[in-house]
């Protein structure tokens, strides 16, 4: 309903902003991430999400559109309300939330105050496919199968290369390559070592 607000910054706190738009002051709830990005300039613009309940209409603001997208995905999960989603985006950067979901990283999501193991698992279960579909493999770092990496590293060590140097080269190859095999990693690493 309200896509964004552009106006004069009247008040800035870690949990909310007051923005004057054409004589109307809007109180906008924000995350600590947005708080850290909002400049102290007089004129600002924030993306918003209007949350309507029986007894209240609450406005949430985000400095980046991507943070608002993640917020909306989070509140679509059963058991995750607006305050939990805001706490999550205050505790973790939006990219950390994306990567934790994409990598099924339950401990990272569970590290947010108020999120238990079941809720963390539900968030991952409900959102993993959506996160990968919306942001794709390029924007979310999903580590490749570690057994391939380990096999390649042990082969390179057997050939007499230092593990630390080999690890650096293998990590770069795995990041750049779409579907690496042990053989292809070893061949490429030998060219680069």
C-alpha positions as CSV (number, residue, x, y, z in Angstrom):
1,X,0.0,0.0,0.0
2,X,2.7,2.5,0.9
3,X,5.8,1.6,-1.3
4,X,8.2,4.2,0.1
5,X,8.5,7.5,1.9
6,X,10.6,10.4,0.8
7,X,10.7,13.4,3.1
8,X,12.4,15.3,5.9
9,X,14.1,13.3,8.7
10,X,12.6,14.6,12.0
11,X,13.9,12.0,14.4
12,X,16.3,9.1,14.2
13,X,16.6,6.3,16.8
14,X,18.0,2.8,16.6
15,X,14.5,1.3,16.4
16,X,12.5,3.9,14.6
17,X,12.5,7.1,12.4
18,X,10.0,9.9,12.1
19,X,9.8,11.2,8.6
20,X,7.7,14.3,7.6
21,X,6.1,14.0,4.2
22,X,3.9,16.9,3.1
23,X,3.0,17.9,6.6
24,X,2.3,14.4,7.9
25,X,4.9,12.8,10.3
26,X,5.2,9.0,9.8
27,X,6.7,6.8,12.5
28,X,8.6,4.1,10.8
29,X,10.0,1.1,12.6
30,X,13.5,0.1,11.4
31,X,16.2,-2.5,12.0
32,X,19.7,-1.7,13.3
33,X,21.0,-2.5,9.8
34,X,18.9,0.3,8.3
35,X,19.8,2.6,11.2
36,X,23.5,2.2,10.4
37,X,22.9,3.1,6.7
38,X,20.5,6.0,7.1
39,X,22.4,9.3,6.6
40,X,21.9,12.1,9.1
41,X,20.9,14.3,6.2
42,X,17.7,16.3,6.2
43,X,16.0,14.6,3.2
44,X,15.8,10.9,3.1
45,X,14.0,8.1,1.3
46,X,13.1,4.7,2.7
47,X,11.3,1.6,1.3
48,X,8.4,0.6,3.5
49,X,6.2,-2.3,4.4
50,X,2.8,-1.6,6.0
51,X,1.8,-4.3,8.4
52,X,-2.0,-4.3,9.0
53,X,-3.5,-6.1,12.0
54,X,-6.9,-5.8,13.6
55,X,-5.8,-3.3,16.2
56,X,-2.9,-1.6,14.4
57,X,-1.3,-0.4,11.2
58,X,2.5,-0.5,11.6
59,X,5.0,0.9,9.1
60,X,8.4,-0.7,8.7
61,X,11.2,1.1,6.8
62,X,14.3,-0.2,5.0
63,X,17.1,1.7,3.4
64,X,17.7,-1.0,0.9
65,X,15.0,-2.7,-1.2
66,X,16.7,-6.1,-0.8
67,X,16.4,-5.8,3.0
68,X,12.6,-5.2,2.6
69,X,12.4,-8.3,0.3
70,X,14.1,-10.5,2.9
71,X,11.8,-9.0,5.7
72,X,8.8,-9.9,3.6
73,X,10.1,-13.5,3.0
74,X,10.7,-13.9,6.7
75,X,7.3,-12.8,7.8
76,X,5.7,-15.2,5.4
77,X,7.0,-18.1,7.5
78,X,4.5,-19.4,10.1
79,X,5.7,-18.4,13.6
80,X,7.9,-15.5,12.5
81,X,6.2,-12.1,13.1
82,X,7.3,-8.7,12.2
83,X,9.2,-8.1,15.5
84,X,11.2,-11.4,15.1
85,X,12.0,-10.6,11.5
86,X,13.2,-7.1,12.5
87,X,15.3,-8.6,15.3
88,X,16.8,-11.0,12.8
89,X,17.7,-8.1,10.5
90,X,19.2,-6.2,13.4
91,X,21.3,-9.1,14.6
92,X,22.5,-10.2,11.1
93,X,23.2,-8.4,7.9
94,X,20.6,-9.2,5.1
95,X,23.3,-11.1,3.2
96,X,24.1,-13.2,6.2
97,X,20.4,-14.1,6.6
98,X,20.3,-15.0,2.9
99,X,23.4,-17.2,3.0
100,X,22.4,-18.8,6.3
101,X,19.1,-19.9,4.7
102,X,20.7,-21.0,1.4
103,X,23.3,-23.0,3.3
104,X,20.8,-24.5,5.8
105,X,22.9,-22.9,8.6
106,X,20.6,-23.5,11.6
107,X,23.1,-22.3,14.3
108,X,23.4,-18.9,12.6
109,X,19.6,-18.3,12.5
110,X,19.2,-19.8,15.9
111,X,21.8,-17.3,17.3
112,X,19.1,-14.5,16.9
113,X,17.4,-13.8,20.2
114,X,13.9,-15.4,20.3
115,X,14.5,-18.0,17.6
116,X,14.6,-21.6,18.7
117,X,15.7,-24.7,16.8
118,X,12.2,-25.5,15.4
119,X,11.6,-21.9,14.1
120,X,15.1,-21.8,12.6
121,X,14.5,-25.1,10.8
122,X,11.1,-23.9,9.6
123,X,12.6,-20.6,8.2
124,X,15.2,-22.7,6.2
125,X,12.6,-25.2,5.0
126,X,10.1,-22.6,3.9
127,X,12.6,-20.1,2.4
128,X,15.6,-22.0,1.0
129,X,14.1,-22.6,-2.5
130,X,12.6,-19.0,-2.6
131,X,16.0,-17.5,-1.7
132,X,17.9,-19.5,-4.3
133,X,15.2,-18.7,-6.9
134,X,15.0,-15.0,-6.2
135,X,18.8,-14.4,-5.8
136,X,20.2,-17.3,-7.7
137,X,23.5,-19.1,-7.1
138,X,25.5,-16.0,-8.1
139,X,24.3,-13.7,-5.3
140,X,24.2,-16.4,-2.6
141,X,27.5,-18.2,-1.9
142,X,26.6,-21.9,-1.5
143,X,29.8,-24.0,-0.8
144,X,30.5,-26.9,-3.1
145,X,30.8,-30.4,-1.9
146,X,33.7,-30.5,0.5
147,X,34.8,-34.1,-0.3
148,X,35.9,-33.0,-3.8
149,X,37.9,-30.2,-2.3
150,X,39.5,-32.6,0.3
151,X,40.4,-35.2,-2.3
152,X,42.0,-32.6,-4.5
153,X,44.0,-31.1,-1.6
154,X,45.3,-34.5,-0.4
155,X,46.4,-35.3,-4.0
156,X,48.2,-31.9,-4.2
157,X,49.9,-32.5,-0.8
158,X,51.0,-36.0,-2.0
159,X,52.6,-34.2,-5.0
160,X,54.6,-32.1,-2.6
161,X,52.6,-28.8,-2.5
162,X,52.1,-26.9,0.8
163,X,48.5,-27.3,2.1
164,X,48.0,-23.6,2.8
165,X,49.0,-22.5,-0.7
166,X,47.1,-25.4,-2.3
167,X,43.9,-24.5,-0.3
168,X,44.0,-20.9,-1.5
169,X,44.3,-22.0,-5.2
170,X,41.7,-24.8,-4.9
171,X,39.2,-22.4,-3.2
172,X,39.6,-19.9,-6.1
173,X,39.1,-22.7,-8.7
174,X,36.0,-24.0,-6.9
175,X,34.5,-20.5,-6.7
176,X,35.1,-19.8,-10.4
177,X,34.2,-23.2,-11.8
178,X,30.5,-24.3,-12.2
179,X,30.8,-28.1,-11.7
180,X,34.3,-29.0,-10.7
181,X,35.6,-32.6,-10.6
182,X,38.6,-33.8,-8.6
183,X,40.6,-34.2,-11.8
184,X,39.8,-30.8,-13.2
185,X,40.6,-29.1,-9.9
186,X,44.0,-30.9,-9.7
187,X,44.9,-30.0,-13.3
188,X,44.0,-26.3,-12.9
189,X,45.7,-26.1,-9.5
190,X,48.9,-27.6,-11.0
191,X,48.9,-24.7,-13.6
192,X,48.5,-22.1,-10.9
193,X,50.9,-23.5,-8.2
